[in-house]
């Protein structure tokens, strides 16, 4: 009889341990960073996009199958560079937010003076807008925020290297 009581104690201890481990594992999952797309549109839906910094702006309009500069810029657009940029944008992902206080936007280079402002349109519909700031703390990631969202996110690549508001960068 006493031997049977000892086995019951051990069984109860094992069940309680398994239950505690399951609870701890479930709690840890809620703190895991999930990668989600920055935008939810297809690159073929984009008919206009604009990159703006504090000093320069460049805009592109798709006419049939070719990209052209928005007035007053002139010249021939490097179609491959634009397509690579759009491919990068639609595959861009972000993790959980890293800040949410607007007082710290300057630390993430997301102020009007430091950030790039990028807007994408499909016809008359705005597909997406973001502010992009250079991340000094990471060699492979940059910071973004959406205009309507106070949170700051890190994206999975150095996006600022693709953002040049000078028309000469985008010419053939």
N, C-alpha and C positions, 0 to 999 in steps of 0.2 A: 504494500500500500504506500509506504513512504517513497519507494522508488518511482511509483507512478506520479506522485505529487511533484517530485523533482523534475520529471519530464514535462509536466504541465507548466512549471515555472519557466523552464528553458524555452518552451514553445511560446509562451506569452512574451518573454523578453525578445525573442527573435521577431515576432509579429510587430511588437511596438517599435523595434529598431527599423524594420522595413517601412513601417508607416512614417516614421520620422524622416527617413531618407527620401521617401517620395515627396513629402511636404517641402523639404529643403530644396530638392531638385526643381519642383514646380515654382517655388519662389524665385530661384535663380533665373529661370527662363524669362520672367517678366523684366529683368534688367539687361537681357541680351540686346545688343544693337542689331536691328534688322535693316538690311539694305533694301531701299525702295527706289523706284525710278523718280528722277527729279521732275520729269514731264511725262504726260501720258498721251502724246500725239505721235503720229507717224511722220517721218520726214517728208513724205509726199504731200502731206496736208499743208505744209508751210508754203505760203506764197509771198511772204514779206518777212524780213527780219532786220533788226537794227542793233548796232553795238554803239554804246555811248559812254564816253568818259567825261571827266570834268572839262576837258578842253576840246575834244574831237567827237565827231559822230560820223558813222558810215551806215548806209542803208542799202538793202538789196531787194529787188523785186523780180519774181520769176515771170518771165514772158514766154509762154508756151513751155519749152523745155530748157530754156537758157536763163541764167541769172544775169541781171544787169544792175548797174548802180542806180540808186535813187538819185534824182536831181539834187544838187548841181554837179555831182561827181561824174566824170567821164572816163572812158577807156574800156578796155575789154576785161571782163571779170575772169579770173582763173576758176573755171567751173569745177575742176577737181578739188581745189582747196575748199570751196564752198560745200561741196558734197561731203568731203571728209569732216568738215566742221559740223554739219547737220547730223551726220552719222554718229559723231562723238556725243552730241547733245541728246539724241534720242536714246543712247545707251548709257547715259550718265546716271549714277545712283548716289544716294546719300544715306547716311546712317541716322541715328537718333540726334536730337538737337544737343548742341554743346553750350548754348547760352540763350537767354531770353530777355535780358535787360538791355534796352536801347542805349543806356549809358555806356555800355561796353562795345558798341559797334565800331568805335575807332580802333580798339585793340584787334579787331578782326578785319580791319581795312574795309568796312562796309558802310562808310559814310558817303555822302554825296560827292565829296571831294576826292575820295580814294577809290571808290568802287566803280566797276563797270556795270552799266545797266543794259540788259539784253531783253529784247521783246520779240516775240514770234507771233505772226498773224497768219490765218488761213482765210483769205477773202476779207470780209469785214469783221470776222470773229478773232478775238485775241486768244491765242492758244496757250501762251505762257509768258511770264515776266519774272526775271530774277535780278538780284544784285549779286555780283561776284567780287570777292575780295581776296587779295593775295594772302596766303598763309605763310607767315614767317616761321612758324613752328614746325612745318612739315615740308619736305622736299617733293612729296608726291601727291599732296592733297591741297585743295583750296576751300575757302569758306563761301557759303551762299546764304541768302535769305530771300524770301518772297516778299513783295511789297505789302501784302495784306496779312503777313504772319510775322510776329516779333521774334520768332526763334531763329537762331543761327545754326546752320548745319555744315558739316564737312562733306565734300564730294570726293569720289574715289579716284580723282586724278587732278593734275595741275592744269585746271581749266584756263587760267589766265594766259598761258602760252598760246592759246588759240584765239584770244580776244585782242584784236588790234583795230582800233577805230580809225586807222589811217587807210585811205583808199589805195595808196601805193602798195600796201602789204597784200591786197586782194587782187591786184592786177596781174595779167599774164606777163 
